[in-house]
């Protein structure tokens, strides 16, 4: 035995056993962060993880969007972007890979 193993495969197997969901959040500066949630977690749980990670206090200005077709957002497909509903399970709202995009909902001028 060489003493090596596939870390990603091991992590995926562990995640299946633990009933967790891995999602990636793309921030406003295009950096990405992976978050782990319980499979049945609601949108609010993901929002809280993101807000805590960013140390945001003005939470009501921000939200997470995802694409209806699983594609990254572009100017051409803005109509396919949906806001994450904090009251519904994240898993039921996801389309394709778990990519969410932090967005400004509105701002004060």
N, C-alpha and C positions, 0 to 999 in steps of 0.2 A: 504494500500500500504506500502511495506517495505522500499521504498525509494531507492532501488537498481535497477540497470539495467545492461545489458550486454554491456560493453564498446566496445568490439571488434565488435559486431554486429552493434552498433551505428556508429563506425568509418567506417565500410565497407559500410553501407548505405550512409553515408556522402560522401565517396569516389566515389560511383556510381553517386551521384547527381553532384558532382564537376567534373566528368569526369577525375579523376586522376588514375594513375597507381602506384602501390606499387611494388618496386623491392628491393631485398636484394643483397648487394654486400659483398662477402667474400674476405677479404684482405689477404695479404701474410702471416700474422701471425695467420690466421684462425679466426680472430675476424670478426663480421658481423655488418653491418649497413643497416638500412632500409631507402630508399630514395623514395620520392614522385615526380612523374612527371605528366605532362599533358598527357592524353592518346595518343595524336598524336605527342608527343615529339620525336625528332630524337636522334640517338645514341650520337651525340655530346653533347646534353643537359645533359645526364646521365654522360658522361665522365667529363664534367665541374663540375658537383656536386661532383663527387668522388674526382677529383683533388683539388677542393677547400676545401673539408672536410679534406683531408690529407695534405693540404698546399704544394702540389707538384709544383716545378718549372720546373723540367726536364720532362715535360709531354710526349714528343715524345718517351720516353723509355718504356712507360706503355700503356696497353690497357685492355679491358675487354673481357673475353671469356664466352661463354655459351655452354651448352651441347645440341647437336642435339636431344638427346632422353630425355632430362630433368633430367638425372642422374648426380650426382656430378662427377667431374673429377677423374679418376684413371689412373694408368699406362696402364691398359688394354684398356681404351677407349679414349686415346688421339686423335685418328683419328676422333672421334665424336665431338671434341671441335671446335667451330667456334669463330672467332673474331667478336665483335660487330662492325657493319658498322656505322660510325658516320653520314653518309648521309641518312640512311634509318630509318624509324620509329622503335622505340624500340619494340613496341607491335607486329609488323609484323615479328620480328626476334626471339621473345621468343618462346621457346618450353616448355610447362608445366609451373611449378611455376617459378616466376621471380627471378631466382638465376643467378648472374653474378660473375665471379671470376677475381679479379685483377691479372694481369700477367705482367711479364717483357717481352716486345717484343724482345728487344736485349740489349746488354750491351757492353760497351767499355772495352777492356782488356788492 
